[in-house]
């Protein structure tokens, strides 16, 4: 039990994060002060939310490359709604954001489920379509801070017990989806659909429908994040969160989510996102160009995939060894 805990991906990631913080604090002690760590967690919260949704999609042997575009389109729509009707309650804005994001996720899910189009093709297409729709509805113009209502901008920044609401929403999402993935029939179906689709079908699980619900959840979280993103940064435009889908996939893979499906945890996605979030926040502090973030994310994906592949090979050897012993 202890050996399994020590060698688990989550434990290794915790160790890597602690080591990373120790290295940074050796040069900049202020980085690990509680207020700064709270800021780092808050900055990473959008990535955490999207990584949870992406983890669920990847578990079902799919991938969602449209999450950042979904975020951007939803953010632009709620920004324009706020400009047109600044008196709308925030709860209505949240419903619109989550509802639109869910709809966009459902579109991906239906195309994968009913038309059997490969997920990477579907989401590459919808990613471009969503970005195009933003340009059409906004005419390429920005929605800036002075056009947004104070209440619209204040919600994710409001502090509770020293942490902004944005951070608390990420914590709530981690708790809720940990319960969903470990305690519900739907959560078990996500694992089964990606781990062994044929066995899942024989067990009465509709794999296509399960993938549809995975894309729906991912879309809902992307929609929620869309509002939180534009309200926090007080700006909305066509290319917002451009390329952010790479960070989302990287967070999942670094967190031990297997791109082959069926393996992964909410805790792993959380830790993967925090690992990238700390690196992203530390780069300016140690005077390294932010452009290295993309290279680091890409390199981390390759290393993590290699580690996952090695773990799968070791598991295969153990199964073969047991089979030989049994015979």
TAURQUI-V116574 format. One line per field, one symbol per residue. burial: + if it has 24 or more other C-alpha atoms within 12 Angstrom, else -. Layout:
BEGIN
burial = ???
END
This chain:
BEGIN
burial = --------++-+++--+--++--+------++----+++++++++++++++++++++++++++++++++++++++++++++++------+--++-++++++++++++++++++-----+--+++-+++-++-+++--+---++-+--++-+++++++-----+++++++++-++--++-++----++++++++++++--+----++++++++++++++++++++++++++++++++++++++++++++++++++++++++++++++++++++++++++++++----------++-+++-++--++-++-------------------
END
